[in-house]
Amino acid sequence: MAQSIQLSQYLGKPMECSCGHEHKTLLKRIDIDKGALNRLPGHITELGYHHIFMVCDVNTWKAAGETVAKLLSENNIAHKCLVIQDPELVPDEHAVGTVVTAFPKEADLILAVGSGTLNDLCKFVSYQMGLDYIVCATAPSMDGFASIGAALITNHVKTTYDAHVPVAIIGDTEVLAQAPMEMIVAGLGDILGKYTCLMDWRMAHLIEGEYYCEKIAGMVKQAVTIVVEQSSKIKDRDLEAVKAITEALALTGVAMSFVGNSRPASGSEHHLSHYWEMQFQMEGK
């Protein structure tokens, strides 16, 4: 029987560690399973929010945003929806301005409906405005859901800005499994990249004396192992396989928030990825 990732054990309490550091995250809830979308209004209400600013793009509106808006209305939760019309949204200065310009002053929560780009935009804007945010994931494509950094492209350069973690990560596996296959495979690739990034971190510790935590490295290794076990079922959009990838991506994000930087989940392979992304942007791709 395949292993499972017990994400709840890392939430709500500080974790003492033999490395000498206390690890903690401000992330309060993770609901990654079938039917999670229907439970979203309950999470919002229980966490004490009343006026929601929901942000999505034309793709994620179709994937989940329209359903989320309907659920909020049915549960009498006040909300405003921003549907960004760019089908290939780039998290740049213009996108940040679009979100800020549409922000209603009464909002007490920003709800990102999307994956990498929308998560980073809402993470950055909510941090700058001193508000909490929740991410409702629509694709298991990257590990930044629970990290403290927001990756934006400013002045055509991929730059990671200080931000904060969401208060909740919601991922309905039936939605996630219908994401474009290249985005699901991207999430798998992100997890497989941990092989090299953990080696980079270990070498930095041995050669440069950089801080290293065996326990957190072990968390990430566990996530990789579980995803590899499930990987053969990804091509079939199997719900358990998609759940395993999404939970692993969330767990590696928690690992980053525990350390306070991206070391446990981002190494030289991310530098290459960021370089290619910037190159494509400059070539208009």
CORMOGI-V138367 format. One record per backbone hydrogen bond with DSSP energy under -1.0 kcal/mol. NH is the residue of the N-H (numbers start at 1). CO is the residue of the C=O. E is the energy in kcal/mol with one decimal. If there is no record, write none. Layout:
nh:NH co:CO e:E
nh:NH co:CO e:E
This chain:
nh:7 co:5 e:-1.3
nh:10 co:7 e:-1.9
nh:11 co:8 e:-1.4
nh:15 co:23 e:-3.5
nh:20 co:17 e:-1.9
nh:23 co:15 e:-2.7
nh:28 co:167 e:-1.8
nh:29 co:167 e:-1.6
nh:31 co:169 e:-2.8
nh:33 co:171 e:-1.6
nh:36 co:33 e:-1.6
nh:40 co:37 e:-1.1
nh:43 co:39 e:-2.0
nh:44 co:40 e:-2.4
nh:45 co:41 e:-2.5
nh:46 co:42 e:-2.7
nh:47 co:43 e:-1.9
nh:48 co:45 e:-1.2
nh:49 co:44 e:-2.1
nh:52 co:78 e:-2.7
nh:53 co:109 e:-2.7
nh:54 co:80 e:-2.8
nh:55 co:111 e:-2.9
nh:56 co:82 e:-2.6
nh:58 co:84 e:-1.3
nh:61 co:57 e:-2.2
nh:63 co:59 e:-1.8
nh:64 co:60 e:-2.5
nh:65 co:60 e:-3.0
nh:66 co:61 e:-2.8
nh:68 co:64 e:-2.7
nh:69 co:65 e:-2.8
nh:70 co:66 e:-1.8
nh:71 co:67 e:-2.4
nh:72 co:68 e:-2.6
nh:73 co:69 e:-2.1
nh:74 co:70 e:-2.6
nh:75 co:71 e:-1.5
nh:76 co:73 e:-1.7
nh:77 co:72 e:-2.8
nh:80 co:52 e:-2.4
nh:82 co:54 e:-3.0
nh:84 co:56 e:-3.0
nh:92 co:90 e:-2.3
nh:96 co:92 e:-2.3
nh:97 co:93 e:-2.4
nh:98 co:94 e:-2.1
nh:99 co:95 e:-2.0
nh:100 co:96 e:-2.5
nh:101 co:97 e:-2.7
nh:102 co:98 e:-1.4
nh:107 co:104 e:-1.9
nh:108 co:51 e:-2.5
nh:109 co:51 e:-1.2
nh:110 co:132 e:-1.9
nh:111 co:53 e:-2.7
nh:112 co:134 e:-2.8
nh:113 co:55 e:-2.7
nh:114 co:136 e:-1.6
nh:119 co:115 e:-2.7
nh:120 co:116 e:-2.5
nh:121 co:117 e:-2.4
nh:122 co:118 e:-2.4
nh:123 co:119 e:-2.5
nh:124 co:120 e:-2.5
nh:125 co:121 e:-2.6
nh:126 co:122 e:-2.3
nh:127 co:123 e:-1.8
nh:128 co:124 e:-2.4
nh:129 co:125 e:-1.9
nh:131 co:126 e:-2.9
nh:134 co:110 e:-2.2
nh:135 co:168 e:-2.0
nh:136 co:112 e:-3.6
nh:137 co:170 e:-2.6
nh:141 co:139 e:-1.5
nh:150 co:161 e:-2.5
nh:152 co:159 e:-2.9
nh:153 co:91 e:-2.6
nh:154 co:157 e:-2.2
nh:157 co:154 e:-1.6
nh:159 co:152 e:-3.4
nh:161 co:150 e:-2.9
nh:163 co:148 e:-1.8
nh:167 co:133 e:-2.6
nh:169 co:29 e:-2.0
nh:170 co:135 e:-2.8
nh:171 co:31 e:-2.9
nh:175 co:172 e:-1.1
nh:176 co:172 e:-2.7
nh:177 co:173 e:-2.4
nh:178 co:175 e:-1.2
nh:179 co:176 e:-1.5
nh:183 co:180 e:-1.6
nh:184 co:180 e:-1.5
nh:185 co:181 e:-2.8
nh:186 co:182 e:-1.4
nh:187 co:183 e:-1.7
nh:188 co:184 e:-1.8
nh:189 co:185 e:-2.9
nh:190 co:186 e:-2.5
nh:191 co:187 e:-2.0
nh:192 co:188 e:-2.7
nh:193 co:189 e:-1.9
nh:194 co:191 e:-1.7
nh:195 co:192 e:-1.5
nh:197 co:193 e:-2.1
nh:198 co:194 e:-2.4
nh:199 co:195 e:-1.0
nh:200 co:196 e:-2.5
nh:201 co:197 e:-2.4
nh:202 co:198 e:-2.3
nh:203 co:199 e:-2.6
nh:204 co:200 e:-2.5
nh:205 co:201 e:-1.8
nh:206 co:202 e:-2.4
nh:207 co:203 e:-3.1
nh:208 co:204 e:-1.7
nh:209 co:205 e:-1.0
nh:210 co:204 e:-1.8
nh:217 co:213 e:-2.3
nh:218 co:214 e:-2.2
nh:219 co:215 e:-1.7
nh:220 co:216 e:-1.9
nh:221 co:217 e:-2.3
nh:222 co:218 e:-2.3
nh:223 co:219 e:-1.9
nh:224 co:220 e:-2.2
nh:225 co:221 e:-2.5
nh:226 co:222 e:-2.3
nh:227 co:223 e:-2.1
nh:228 co:224 e:-2.6
nh:229 co:225 e:-1.9
nh:230 co:226 e:-1.3
nh:231 co:227 e:-1.1
nh:233 co:230 e:-2.0
nh:234 co:231 e:-1.4
nh:237 co:234 e:-2.4
nh:238 co:233 e:-1.7
nh:242 co:238 e:-2.5
nh:243 co:239 e:-2.4
nh:244 co:240 e:-2.3
nh:245 co:241 e:-2.1
nh:246 co:242 e:-2.4
nh:247 co:243 e:-2.9
nh:248 co:244 e:-2.2
nh:249 co:245 e:-2.5
nh:250 co:246 e:-2.3
nh:251 co:247 e:-2.8
nh:252 co:248 e:-2.4
nh:253 co:249 e:-1.4
nh:254 co:250 e:-2.2
nh:255 co:251 e:-2.3
nh:256 co:252 e:-1.7
nh:257 co:253 e:-2.1
nh:258 co:254 e:-2.3
nh:259 co:255 e:-1.7
nh:260 co:256 e:-2.5
nh:265 co:262 e:-1.8
nh:266 co:262 e:-1.3
nh:270 co:267 e:-1.2
nh:271 co:267 e:-1.2
nh:272 co:268 e:-1.9
nh:273 co:269 e:-1.8
nh:274 co:270 e:-2.9
nh:275 co:271 e:-2.2
nh:276 co:272 e:-2.4
nh:277 co:273 e:-2.3
nh:278 co:274 e:-2.5
nh:279 co:275 e:-2.5
nh:280 co:276 e:-2.7
nh:281 co:277 e:-2.2
nh:282 co:278 e:-2.3
nh:283 co:279 e:-1.3
nh:284 co:281 e:-1.5
nh:285 co:280 e:-3.2
